[in-house]
Amino acid sequence: MKAIHFLVAFLALASSIAFAYDPSPLQDFCVAINEKDGVFVNGKFCKDPKLVKAEDFFKHVEPGNTDNKLGSKVTPVAVTEIPGLNTLGISLARIDFAPKGLNPPHTHPRGTEILIVLEGTLYVGFVTSNQNDTNTLFTKVLNKGDVFVFPIGLIHFQQNVGYGNAIAIAGLSSQNPGVITIANAVFGATPPISSDVLTKAFQVDKSVIDYLEKQFWYDNN
């Protein structure tokens, strides 16, 4: 019986650790600095609190350049851009879209995303995981002022379906949510994923895989 109680306690502890993506801070702030020693919290060294300035918590974001193959530009505002975000568990991104511009299917492995449309009309969606043998697609057309949520880790996208430019702001539940653009990761990996793997995974001829691997997979982040 003691062994069972120990196992239950261990599993509960392991589960709590596994789901603690960005742990809550135990101090007011830990402004990240590029140092090699000092107090180390959440992957970053902390700036001496006595030397912290308002600028450590500030960044001005310009409109993104959408003159590219995707017609979109994601401008992240994470801990790399604002050192004061370290340990605070949040970040955001500005997404600019030219007409018909696309933020292609991607995932954030460490963060849930909540999106609000500031200008324009976006077609957005996400796909559920393959549990229960289903990959359900949820989509919605969003207009100015509309808000939509993309659950953590699920593949999602946004496309401008209006006639003018579009702008959206995405909030993320991690100071460093990460991003994996599906096409880039699968067909633009370095070194390349084996053609034997890809032909079997996609059930297509090797010539199709060769063609896809030769494309220039643009990164709009």
C-alpha positions in Angstrom: 0.0 0.0 0.0 2.9 2.4 0.8 4.3 1.7 -2.6 1.1 2.6 -4.3 0.8 5.9 -2.3 4.4 6.7 -3.2 3.7 6.0 -6.9 0.6 8.3 -6.9 2.6 11.1 -5.2 5.4 10.7 -7.7 3.1 10.9 -10.7 1.3 13.9 -9.3 4.6 15.7 -8.8 5.9 14.7 -12.2 2.6 16.0 -13.8 2.9 19.3 -12.0 6.5 19.8 -13.2 5.6 18.7 -16.8 2.9 21.4 -17.1 4.9 24.2 -15.5 6.1 25.8 -18.8 7.0 29.3 -17.5 7.3 29.1 -13.7 5.9 32.0 -11.6 8.7 34.4 -10.5 9.7 34.8 -6.9 10.8 38.4 -7.3 9.4 41.5 -8.9 11.5 41.0 -12.1 14.6 39.4 -13.5 15.7 41.6 -16.5 17.7 39.3 -18.8 21.3 40.3 -19.6 24.0 38.7 -21.8 26.4 37.8 -18.9 28.2 34.6 -18.0 27.7 34.7 -14.2 25.3 36.0 -11.6 21.8 35.0 -10.7 20.4 32.6 -13.4 16.6 32.4 -13.7 14.6 30.7 -16.5 17.5 30.4 -18.9 18.7 34.0 -18.5 21.1 35.8 -16.1 19.5 38.6 -14.2 20.5 42.2 -14.3 21.4 43.9 -11.0 18.0 45.4 -9.9 19.8 48.6 -8.9 20.8 49.0 -12.6 17.4 48.3 -14.1 15.8 51.1 -16.2 12.4 51.7 -17.7 13.9 51.0 -21.2 14.4 47.3 -20.1 10.6 47.0 -20.2 10.0 48.9 -23.4 10.1 48.4 -27.2 8.6 50.4 -30.1 7.2 48.1 -32.9 7.1 49.3 -36.5 4.8 47.8 -39.1 6.3 44.7 -40.7 7.5 44.5 -44.3 5.0 42.3 -46.2 6.9 42.4 -49.5 7.7 38.7 -49.6 6.5 35.4 -50.9 4.0 35.0 -48.1 2.7 38.5 -48.0 3.0 38.7 -44.3 5.4 39.6 -41.5 5.5 38.5 -37.9 7.3 40.9 -35.6 7.8 39.1 -32.3 8.0 40.9 -28.9 9.5 38.2 -26.7 12.2 38.1 -24.1 14.8 38.6 -26.8 13.2 41.9 -27.7 12.3 43.1 -24.2 14.7 41.8 -21.6 12.2 42.7 -18.8 9.9 39.9 -20.0 12.2 37.3 -18.5 10.3 35.2 -15.9 7.0 37.0 -16.6 5.5 34.2 -18.7 4.0 36.3 -21.6 5.0 37.7 -25.0 3.2 39.0 -28.1 3.7 39.5 -31.8 2.4 42.0 -34.4 1.4 40.4 -37.6 1.1 42.5 -40.8 -0.7 41.1 -43.9 -0.7 42.3 -47.5 -3.9 41.5 -49.4 -4.1 37.7 -49.6 -1.1 37.5 -47.3 -0.7 34.3 -45.3 0.9 33.4 -42.0 1.4 29.7 -42.9 0.6 26.7 -40.8 2.8 26.6 -37.7 2.8 25.7 -34.0 4.0 27.3 -30.8 5.4 24.4 -28.7 5.5 26.4 -25.5 2.5 28.8 -25.6 -1.2 29.3 -26.2 -2.0 32.2 -28.6 -4.8 34.7 -28.4 -5.3 36.9 -31.5 -7.1 40.2 -31.9 -7.7 41.8 -35.3 -6.9 45.5 -35.4 -7.5 46.1 -39.1 -8.9 44.0 -42.0 -10.5 40.6 -42.3 -8.7 37.3 -41.5 -9.5 33.7 -42.2 -8.0 31.7 -39.2 -8.0 28.2 -38.0 -6.4 25.4 -36.1 -6.3 21.6 -36.4 -6.7 19.3 -33.4 -4.2 16.5 -32.7 -4.8 12.9 -34.0 -6.2 11.6 -30.8 -9.4 9.5 -31.3 -8.4 9.2 -35.0 -9.5 12.7 -35.9 -7.8 15.9 -36.9 -10.7 18.4 -36.7 -10.3 21.7 -38.4 -11.8 24.7 -36.6 -12.0 27.9 -38.7 -13.5 31.4 -38.4 -13.5 34.6 -40.4 -12.4 37.5 -38.1 -13.1 41.2 -38.6 -11.8 44.2 -36.8 -12.1 43.8 -33.0 -12.7 40.0 -33.2 -10.6 37.7 -30.9 -9.7 34.0 -31.5 -7.7 31.5 -29.4 -5.2 28.9 -30.7 -4.5 26.1 -28.1 -0.9 25.4 -27.2 1.0 23.2 -29.6 -1.7 22.9 -32.2 -1.1 23.7 -35.9 -2.7 27.0 -36.9 -2.7 29.7 -39.5 -4.1 33.1 -40.5 -4.8 34.5 -44.0 -5.9 37.9 -45.1 -9.1 37.5 -47.1 -10.0 41.2 -47.3 -9.3 43.7 -50.0 -6.8 45.8 -48.1 -4.0 45.3 -45.6 -4.7 43.6 -42.3 -3.0 43.9 -38.8 -3.4 41.6 -35.8 -1.8 41.3 -32.4 -1.1 37.9 -30.9 -0.6 37.4 -27.2 1.3 34.2 -26.1 1.4 32.5 -22.7 5.2 32.2 -22.6 8.1 34.6 -22.7 9.6 32.4 -25.4 6.8 30.4 -27.0 8.9 29.2 -30.0 7.6 28.7 -33.5 7.7 25.7 -35.9 6.6 26.5 -39.4 5.4 23.2 -40.8 6.6 23.4 -44.4 10.0 24.8 -43.5 10.6 22.1 -40.8 9.6 19.2 -43.0 10.9 20.2 -46.4 13.6 22.7 -45.5 15.4 20.9 -42.6 19.2 21.0 -42.4 20.4 18.4 -43.1 17.3 17.2 -45.1 15.0 14.5 -43.8 15.5 11.3 -45.7 13.5 11.0 -48.9 12.6 7.5 -47.9 10.9 8.9 -44.7 9.1 11.6 -46.6 7.8 9.5 -49.5 6.4 7.0 -47.1 4.9 9.6 -44.8 3.2 11.5 -47.5 2.5 8.5 -49.8 3.9 10.3 -52.9 6.6 9.7 -55.4 10.2 10.8 -54.7 10.0 13.4 -57.5 7.3 15.2 -55.6 9.5 15.3 -52.4 12.5 16.4 -54.5 10.4 19.3 -56.0 9.2 20.4 -52.6 12.7 20.3 -51.0 14.0 22.6 -53.8 11.5 25.3 -53.0 12.6 28.4 -51.1 10.7 28.2 -47.8 10.5 31.8 -46.6 10.5 32.5 -42.9 8.2 35.4 -42.1 9.2 35.5 -38.4 
